[in-house]
Amino acid sequence: MKVNIRRLVGDPNMFEFTISTPMLRSQFRLPRHVVNQLRILIEKALISK
């Protein structure tokens, strides 16, 4: 699986996520506050036992 994240050129508070697998490709556009929530959830999952 490959995950790409990029900031949109016209709006610095919007990000585009692209998730690619050999069989599927999905794109999401998310505002900054949702990206921050995702970051927190990922950090919690990585440090929890």
N, C-alpha and C positions, 0 to 999 in steps of 0.2 A: 504494500500500500504506500502511496506517495501522497503527502499533504503539502500544499503550498498556501501561503498566506501573503497577500499583498494589500497595500493601502491604495484606495482608489484615487486617481489623479485629481478629479474635480472636487472631492470632499474628503478632507483629512480625518474625518470622524467615521468613515465607512471603510470596511475591510472586505475583501473577497477571499473566501476559502475555496480551494479546489481539492477534492479528494478523488484520487485515481487508483483504480485497481485494473488488472487485465480485462475484467469483464464490465466494469462500470466506471462512470465519471460523473461526479456531482459537484455543483457549484452553489455556494451560499454567499449572500451579501449580508453582513452583520454590522450593526452600529458598535461604536467603541465600548459602550457600557456592557454589551453582551459579550464582547471579546474579553473584557476584564473578568466577567463572571466565569467564563469558560476557563480562563487561566487559573483562577482560584480553585475551581473544581478539579482541574488536572493536577495542580500542586498537591491538593489534599489526597487525591488518589495515589499519587506517587510516594508520599511520605507515610501514609497509613499502613498498618501491618495487615 
